[in-house]
Amino acid sequence: MHDHLADLAMLGILDRYFRNEGRSADQYYEYEFAVDLDLVANVVSDFEGLALPDKSLN
């Protein structure tokens, strides 16, 4: 999952923020959409009826 989020951040679809909670806590990334959520929903809905080749799903 992390690799997919990092890829989307590199493509400019997500913004990624590094978080460090101090010495004894974890370091992690927070993600948020860098594009309008309506645009994301429209693109995802366009792919819902699309049949993708098996090799693209791996």
PyMOL Python script that loads the backbone (N, CA, C, O; Angstrom):
from pymol import cmd

cmd.read_pdbstr("""\
ATOM      1  N   MET A   1       0.823  -1.178   0.000  1.00  0.00           N
ATOM      2  CA  MET A   1       0.000   0.000   0.000  1.00  0.00           C
ATOM      3  C   MET A   1       0.876   1.255   0.000  1.00  0.00           C
ATOM      4  O   MET A   1       0.592   2.223  -0.705  1.00  0.00           O
ATOM      5  N   HIS A   2       1.942   1.223   0.799  1.00  0.00           N
ATOM      6  CA  HIS A   2       2.820   2.394   0.878  1.00  0.00           C
ATOM      7  C   HIS A   2       3.417   2.732  -0.483  1.00  0.00           C
ATOM      8  O   HIS A   2       3.516   3.903  -0.848  1.00  0.00           O
ATOM      9  N   ASP A   3       3.815   1.706  -1.233  1.00  0.00           N
ATOM     10  CA  ASP A   3       4.401   1.947  -2.560  1.00  0.00           C
ATOM     11  C   ASP A   3       3.402   2.608  -3.502  1.00  0.00           C
ATOM     12  O   ASP A   3       3.765   3.491  -4.279  1.00  0.00           O
ATOM     13  N   HIS A   4       2.147   2.182  -3.434  1.00  0.00           N
ATOM     14  CA  HIS A   4       1.114   2.784  -4.287  1.00  0.00           C
ATOM     15  C   HIS A   4       0.897   4.250  -3.924  1.00  0.00           C
ATOM     16  O   HIS A   4       0.763   5.100  -4.803  1.00  0.00           O
ATOM     17  N   LEU A   5       0.862   4.540  -2.629  1.00  0.00           N
ATOM     18  CA  LEU A   5       0.689   5.928  -2.195  1.00  0.00           C
ATOM     19  C   LEU A   5       1.881   6.780  -2.615  1.00  0.00           C
ATOM     20  O   LEU A   5       1.707   7.916  -3.056  1.00  0.00           O
ATOM     21  N   ALA A   6       3.086   6.241  -2.481  1.00  0.00           N
ATOM     22  CA  ALA A   6       4.284   6.978  -2.891  1.00  0.00           C
ATOM     23  C   ALA A   6       4.267   7.250  -4.393  1.00  0.00           C
ATOM     24  O   ALA A   6       4.661   8.330  -4.832  1.00  0.00           O
ATOM     25  N   ASP A   7       3.813   6.276  -5.182  1.00  0.00           N
ATOM     26  CA  ASP A   7       3.704   6.479  -6.634  1.00  0.00           C
ATOM     27  C   ASP A   7       2.717   7.589  -6.961  1.00  0.00           C
ATOM     28  O   ASP A   7       2.990   8.432  -7.816  1.00  0.00           O
ATOM     29  N   LEU A   8       1.574   7.596  -6.288  1.00  0.00           N
ATOM     30  CA  LEU A   8       0.574   8.640  -6.527  1.00  0.00           C
ATOM     31  C   LEU A   8       1.099  10.013  -6.114  1.00  0.00           C
ATOM     32  O   LEU A   8       0.766  11.020  -6.738  1.00  0.00           O
ATOM     33  N   ALA A   9       1.913  10.053  -5.069  1.00  0.00           N
ATOM     34  CA  ALA A   9       2.523  11.320  -4.656  1.00  0.00           C
ATOM     35  C   ALA A   9       3.525  11.799  -5.705  1.00  0.00           C
ATOM     36  O   ALA A   9       3.594  12.994  -5.993  1.00  0.00           O
ATOM     37  N   MET A  10       4.302  10.878  -6.278  1.00  0.00           N
ATOM     38  CA  MET A  10       5.262  11.258  -7.321  1.00  0.00           C
ATOM     39  C   MET A  10       4.560  11.776  -8.571  1.00  0.00           C
ATOM     40  O   MET A  10       5.101  12.620  -9.286  1.00  0.00           O
ATOM     41  N   LEU A  11       3.364  11.277  -8.834  1.00  0.00           N
ATOM     42  CA  LEU A  11       2.594  11.718  -9.996  1.00  0.00           C
ATOM     43  C   LEU A  11       1.850  13.031  -9.751  1.00  0.00           C
ATOM     44  O   LEU A  11       1.258  13.596 -10.671  1.00  0.00           O
ATOM     45  N   GLY A  12       1.884  13.515  -8.502  1.00  0.00           N
ATOM     46  CA  GLY A  12       1.221  14.771  -8.186  1.00  0.00           C
ATOM     47  C   GLY A  12      -0.247  14.634  -7.848  1.00  0.00           C
ATOM     48  O   GLY A  12      -0.953  15.636  -7.736  1.00  0.00           O
ATOM     49  N   ILE A  13      -0.718  13.408  -7.683  1.00  0.00           N
ATOM     50  CA  ILE A  13      -2.122  13.177  -7.343  1.00  0.00           C
ATOM     51  C   ILE A  13      -2.339  13.332  -5.842  1.00  0.00           C
ATOM     52  O   ILE A  13      -3.397  13.782  -5.403  1.00  0.00           O
ATOM     53  N   LEU A  14      -1.334  12.958  -5.063  1.00  0.00           N
ATOM     54  CA  LEU A  14      -1.388  13.097  -3.609  1.00  0.00           C
ATOM     55  C   LEU A  14      -0.278  14.018  -3.133  1.00  0.00           C
ATOM     56  O   LEU A  14       0.777  14.117  -3.760  1.00  0.00           O
ATOM     57  N   ASP A  15      -0.528  14.694  -2.013  1.00  0.00           N
ATOM     58  CA  ASP A  15       0.523  15.409  -1.292  1.00  0.00           C
ATOM     59  C   ASP A  15       0.947  14.521  -0.135  1.00  0.00           C
ATOM     60  O   ASP A  15       0.105  13.897   0.511  1.00  0.00           O
ATOM     61  N   ARG A  16       2.254  14.458   0.134  1.00  0.00           N
ATOM     62  CA  ARG A  16       2.777  13.602   1.196  1.00  0.00           C
ATOM     63  C   ARG A  16       3.499  14.466   2.212  1.00  0.00           C
ATOM     64  O   ARG A  16       4.323  15.308   1.856  1.00  0.00           O
ATOM     65  N   TYR A  17       3.180  14.249   3.485  1.00  0.00           N
ATOM     66  CA  TYR A  17       3.785  15.012   4.575  1.00  0.00           C
ATOM     67  C   TYR A  17       4.444  14.053   5.558  1.00  0.00           C
ATOM     68  O   TYR A  17       3.815  13.109   6.035  1.00  0.00           O
ATOM     69  N   PHE A  18       5.714  14.302   5.855  1.00  0.00           N
ATOM     70  CA  PHE A  18       6.446  13.482   6.813  1.00  0.00           C
ATOM     71  C   PHE A  18       6.104  13.941   8.224  1.00  0.00           C
ATOM     72  O   PHE A  18       6.119  15.138   8.509  1.00  0.00           O
ATOM     73  N   ARG A  19       5.799  13.004   9.098  1.00  0.00           N
ATOM     74  CA  ARG A  19       5.465  13.307  10.493  1.00  0.00           C
ATOM     75  C   ARG A  19       6.446  12.587  11.409  1.00  0.00           C
ATOM     76  O   ARG A  19       6.756  11.412  11.212  1.00  0.00           O
ATOM     77  N   ASN A  20       6.924  13.306  12.406  1.00  0.00           N
ATOM     78  CA  ASN A  20       7.830  12.746  13.406  1.00  0.00           C
ATOM     79  C   ASN A  20       7.262  13.130  14.761  1.00  0.00           C
ATOM     80  O   ASN A  20       7.203  14.311  15.103  1.00  0.00           O
ATOM     81  N   GLU A  21       6.848  12.141  15.529  1.00  0.00           N
ATOM     82  CA  GLU A  21       6.191  12.390  16.811  1.00  0.00           C
ATOM     83  C   GLU A  21       7.169  12.417  17.993  1.00  0.00           C
ATOM     84  O   GLU A  21       6.757  12.242  19.140  1.00  0.00           O
ATOM     85  N   GLY A  22       8.427  12.631  17.725  1.00  0.00           N
ATOM     86  CA  GLY A  22       9.395  12.719  18.814  1.00  0.00           C
ATOM     87  C   GLY A  22      10.248  11.475  18.936  1.00  0.00           C
ATOM     88  O   GLY A  22      10.142  10.551  18.129  1.00  0.00           O
ATOM     89  N   ARG A  23      11.094  11.461  19.950  1.00  0.00           N
ATOM     90  CA  ARG A  23      12.057  10.365  20.126  1.00  0.00           C
ATOM     91  C   ARG A  23      11.417   9.001  20.294  1.00  0.00           C
ATOM     92  O   ARG A  23      11.839   8.033  19.661  1.00  0.00           O
ATOM     93  N   SER A  24      10.414   8.915  21.131  1.00  0.00           N
ATOM     94  CA  SER A  24       9.848   7.602  21.459  1.00  0.00           C
ATOM     95  C   SER A  24       8.683   7.198  20.555  1.00  0.00           C
ATOM     96  O   SER A  24       8.145   6.100  20.697  1.00  0.00           O
ATOM     97  N   ALA A  25       8.296   8.056  19.648  1.00  0.00           N
ATOM     98  CA  ALA A  25       7.145   7.739  18.787  1.00  0.00           C
ATOM     99  C   ALA A  25       7.604   7.410  17.364  1.00  0.00           C
ATOM    100  O   ALA A  25       8.782   7.525  17.027  1.00  0.00           O
ATOM    101  N   ASP A  26       6.661   7.008  16.565  1.00  0.00           N
ATOM    102  CA  ASP A  26       6.958   6.603  15.191  1.00  0.00           C
ATOM    103  C   ASP A  26       7.101   7.795  14.257  1.00  0.00           C
ATOM    104  O   ASP A  26       6.628   8.898  14.533  1.00  0.00           O
ATOM    105  N   GLN A  27       7.763   7.534  13.153  1.00  0.00           N
ATOM    106  CA  GLN A  27       7.821   8.469  12.037  1.00  0.00           C
ATOM    107  C   GLN A  27       6.945   7.878  10.940  1.00  0.00           C
ATOM    108  O   GLN A  27       6.973   6.673  10.691  1.00  0.00           O
ATOM    109  N   TYR A  28       6.178   8.726  10.296  1.00  0.00           N
ATOM    110  CA  TYR A  28       5.250   8.233   9.287  1.00  0.00           C
ATOM    111  C   TYR A  28       4.917   9.342   8.297  1.00  0.00           C
ATOM    112  O   TYR A  28       5.276  10.502   8.498  1.00  0.00           O
ATOM    113  N   TYR A  29       4.226   8.966   7.227  1.00  0.00           N
ATOM    114  CA  TYR A  29       3.763   9.915   6.220  1.00  0.00           C
ATOM    115  C   TYR A  29       2.246  10.038   6.300  1.00  0.00           C
ATOM    116  O   TYR A  29       1.542   9.056   6.532  1.00  0.00           O
ATOM    117  N   GLU A  30       1.760  11.249   6.107  1.00  0.00           N
ATOM    118  CA  GLU A  30       0.330  11.488   5.930  1.00  0.00           C
ATOM    119  C   GLU A  30       0.116  11.903   4.480  1.00  0.00           C
ATOM    120  O   GLU A  30       0.933  12.617   3.899  1.00  0.00           O
ATOM    121  N   TYR A  31      -0.983  11.451   3.910  1.00  0.00           N
ATOM    122  CA  TYR A  31      -1.291  11.745   2.511  1.00  0.00           C
ATOM    123  C   TYR A  31      -2.632  12.451   2.421  1.00  0.00           C
ATOM    124  O   TYR A  31      -3.539  12.201   3.214  1.00  0.00           O
ATOM    125  N   GLU A  32      -2.741  13.346   1.430  1.00  0.00           N
ATOM    126  CA  GLU A  32      -4.026  13.949   1.098  1.00  0.00           C
ATOM    127  C   GLU A  32      -4.052  14.217  -0.399  1.00  0.00           C
ATOM    128  O   GLU A  32      -3.008  14.335  -1.040  1.00  0.00           O
ATOM    129  N   PHE A  33      -5.253  14.311  -0.945  1.00  0.00           N
ATOM    130  CA  PHE A  33      -5.376  14.555  -2.380  1.00  0.00           C
ATOM    131  C   PHE A  33      -4.824  15.922  -2.743  1.00  0.00           C
ATOM    132  O   PHE A  33      -5.098  16.911  -2.064  1.00  0.00           O
ATOM    133  N   ALA A  34      -4.045  15.972  -3.818  1.00  0.00           N
ATOM    134  CA  ALA A  34      -3.510  17.231  -4.335  1.00  0.00           C
ATOM    135  C   ALA A  34      -4.396  17.776  -5.447  1.00  0.00           C
ATOM    136  O   ALA A  34      -4.189  18.890  -5.928  1.00  0.00           O
ATOM    137  N   VAL A  35      -5.380  16.987  -5.850  1.00  0.00           N
ATOM    138  CA  VAL A  35      -6.320  17.397  -6.898  1.00  0.00           C
ATOM    139  C   VAL A  35      -7.725  17.374  -6.310  1.00  0.00           C
ATOM    140  O   VAL A  35      -7.954  16.811  -5.239  1.00  0.00           O
ATOM    141  N   ASP A  36      -8.651  17.986  -7.015  1.00  0.00           N
ATOM    142  CA  ASP A  36     -10.030  18.063  -6.561  1.00  0.00           C
ATOM    143  C   ASP A  36     -10.632  16.661  -6.418  1.00  0.00           C
ATOM    144  O   ASP A  36     -10.483  15.822  -7.307  1.00  0.00           O
ATOM    145  N   LEU A  37     -11.299  16.418  -5.313  1.00  0.00           N
ATOM    146  CA  LEU A  37     -11.873  15.103  -5.041  1.00  0.00           C
ATOM    147  C   LEU A  37     -12.927  14.715  -6.079  1.00  0.00           C
ATOM    148  O   LEU A  37     -13.070  13.532  -6.387  1.00  0.00           O
ATOM    149  N   ASP A  38     -13.662  15.677  -6.620  1.00  0.00           N
ATOM    150  CA  ASP A  38     -14.643  15.376  -7.672  1.00  0.00           C
ATOM    151  C   ASP A  38     -13.957  14.827  -8.921  1.00  0.00           C
ATOM    152  O   ASP A  38     -14.483  13.928  -9.577  1.00  0.00           O
ATOM    153  N   LEU A  39     -12.792  15.362  -9.246  1.00  0.00           N
ATOM    154  CA  LEU A  39     -12.030  14.864 -10.391  1.00  0.00           C
ATOM    155  C   LEU A  39     -11.602  13.418 -10.164  1.00  0.00           C
ATOM    156  O   LEU A  39     -11.700  12.587 -11.067  1.00  0.00           O
ATOM    157  N   VAL A  40     -11.130  13.122  -8.961  1.00  0.00           N
ATOM    158  CA  VAL A  40     -10.727  11.749  -8.624  1.00  0.00           C
ATOM    159  C   VAL A  40     -11.923  10.808  -8.749  1.00  0.00           C
ATOM    160  O   VAL A  40     -11.799   9.724  -9.318  1.00  0.00           O
ATOM    161  N   ALA A  41     -13.073  11.211  -8.225  1.00  0.00           N
ATOM    162  CA  ALA A  41     -14.273  10.374  -8.291  1.00  0.00           C
ATOM    163  C   ALA A  41     -14.696  10.126  -9.739  1.00  0.00           C
ATOM    164  O   ALA A  41     -15.108   9.018 -10.083  1.00  0.00           O
ATOM    165  N   ASN A  42     -14.596  11.143 -10.584  1.00  0.00           N
ATOM    166  CA  ASN A  42     -14.956  10.974 -11.995  1.00  0.00           C
ATOM    167  C   ASN A  42     -14.023  10.000 -12.703  1.00  0.00           C
ATOM    168  O   ASN A  42     -14.477   9.159 -13.479  1.00  0.00           O
ATOM    169  N   VAL A  43     -12.737  10.105 -12.444  1.00  0.00           N
ATOM    170  CA  VAL A  43     -11.773   9.202 -13.081  1.00  0.00           C
ATOM    171  C   VAL A  43     -11.989   7.774 -12.606  1.00  0.00           C
ATOM    172  O   VAL A  43     -11.969   6.843 -13.412  1.00  0.00           O
ATOM    173  N   VAL A  44     -12.195   7.591 -11.305  1.00  0.00           N
ATOM    174  CA  VAL A  44     -12.421   6.245 -10.770  1.00  0.00           C
ATOM    175  C   VAL A  44     -13.695   5.653 -11.359  1.00  0.00           C
ATOM    176  O   VAL A  44     -13.722   4.471 -11.703  1.00  0.00           O
ATOM    177  N   SER A  45     -14.743   6.447 -11.480  1.00  0.00           N
ATOM    178  CA  SER A  45     -15.993   5.925 -12.045  1.00  0.00           C
ATOM    179  C   SER A  45     -15.814   5.551 -13.514  1.00  0.00           C
ATOM    180  O   SER A  45     -16.475   4.632 -13.998  1.00  0.00           O
ATOM    181  N   ASP A  46     -14.933   6.248 -14.230  1.00  0.00           N
ATOM    182  CA  ASP A  46     -14.650   5.888 -15.623  1.00  0.00           C
ATOM    183  C   ASP A  46     -13.999   4.511 -15.725  1.00  0.00           C
ATOM    184  O   ASP A  46     -14.212   3.807 -16.712  1.00  0.00           O
ATOM    185  N   PHE A  47     -13.218   4.116 -14.734  1.00  0.00           N
ATOM    186  CA  PHE A  47     -12.526   2.832 -14.757  1.00  0.00           C
ATOM    187  C   PHE A  47     -13.390   1.680 -14.257  1.00  0.00           C
ATOM    188  O   PHE A  47     -13.018   0.521 -14.444  1.00  0.00           O
ATOM    189  N   GLU A  48     -14.526   1.957 -13.630  1.00  0.00           N
ATOM    190  CA  GLU A  48     -15.350   0.894 -13.049  1.00  0.00           C
ATOM    191  C   GLU A  48     -15.833  -0.105 -14.086  1.00  0.00           C
ATOM    192  O   GLU A  48     -15.872  -1.302 -13.801  1.00  0.00           O
ATOM    193  N   GLY A  49     -16.200   0.338 -15.265  1.00  0.00           N
ATOM    194  CA  GLY A  49     -16.705  -0.564 -16.284  1.00  0.00           C
ATOM    195  C   GLY A  49     -15.656  -1.035 -17.267  1.00  0.00           C
ATOM    196  O   GLY A  49     -15.976  -1.727 -18.234  1.00  0.00           O
ATOM    197  N   LEU A  50     -14.410  -0.670 -17.032  1.00  0.00           N
ATOM    198  CA  LEU A  50     -13.322  -0.997 -17.947  1.00  0.00           C
ATOM    199  C   LEU A  50     -12.746  -2.369 -17.623  1.00  0.00           C
ATOM    200  O   LEU A  50     -12.432  -2.649 -16.466  1.00  0.00           O
ATOM    201  N   ALA A  51     -12.603  -3.218 -18.619  1.00  0.00           N
ATOM    202  CA  ALA A  51     -11.988  -4.537 -18.438  1.00  0.00           C
ATOM    203  C   ALA A  51     -10.504  -4.412 -18.751  1.00  0.00           C
ATOM    204  O   ALA A  51     -10.126  -4.161 -19.895  1.00  0.00           O
ATOM    205  N   LEU A  52      -9.664  -4.585 -17.735  1.00  0.00           N
ATOM    206  CA  LEU A  52      -8.218  -4.469 -17.898  1.00  0.00           C
ATOM    207  C   LEU A  52      -7.597  -5.835 -18.144  1.00  0.00           C
ATOM    208  O   LEU A  52      -8.082  -6.834 -17.612  1.00  0.00           O
ATOM    209  N   PRO A  53      -6.533  -5.899 -18.940  1.00  0.00           N
ATOM    210  CA  PRO A  53      -5.819  -7.178 -19.136  1.00  0.00           C
ATOM    211  C   PRO A  53      -5.243  -7.676 -17.816  1.00  0.00           C
ATOM    212  O   PRO A  53      -4.899  -6.876 -16.945  1.00  0.00           O
ATOM    213  N   ASP A  54      -5.136  -8.990 -17.665  1.00  0.00           N
ATOM    214  CA  ASP A  54      -4.638  -9.586 -16.425  1.00  0.00           C
ATOM    215  C   ASP A  54      -3.271  -9.049 -16.032  1.00  0.00           C
ATOM    216  O   ASP A  54      -3.033  -8.821 -14.846  1.00  0.00           O
ATOM    217  N   LYS A  55      -2.372  -8.841 -16.974  1.00  0.00           N
ATOM    218  CA  LYS A  55      -1.017  -8.402 -16.640  1.00  0.00           C
ATOM    219  C   LYS A  55      -1.000  -6.996 -16.045  1.00  0.00           C
ATOM    220  O   LYS A  55      -0.048  -6.655 -15.343  1.00  0.00           O
ATOM    221  N   SER A  56      -2.005  -6.175 -16.292  1.00  0.00           N
ATOM    222  CA  SER A  56      -2.033  -4.829 -15.726  1.00  0.00           C
ATOM    223  C   SER A  56      -2.535  -4.831 -14.295  1.00  0.00           C
ATOM    224  O   SER A  56      -2.399  -3.823 -13.602  1.00  0.00           O
ATOM    225  N   LEU A  57      -3.106  -5.921 -13.835  1.00  0.00           N
ATOM    226  CA  LEU A  57      -3.629  -6.007 -12.482  1.00  0.00           C
ATOM    227  C   LEU A  57      -2.586  -6.478 -11.486  1.00  0.00           C
ATOM    228  O   LEU A  57      -2.845  -6.444 -10.283  1.00  0.00           O
ATOM    229  N   ASN A  58      -1.435  -6.909 -11.930  1.00  0.00           N
ATOM    230  CA  ASN A  58      -0.376  -7.408 -11.039  1.00  0.00           C
ATOM    231  C   ASN A  58       0.550  -6.318 -10.611  1.00  0.00           C
ATOM    232  O   ASN A  58       1.494  -6.569  -9.862  1.00  0.00           O
TER     233      ASN A  58
END
""", "prot")
cmd.dss("prot")
cmd.show_as("cartoon", "prot")
cmd.util.cbc("prot")
cmd.orient("prot")
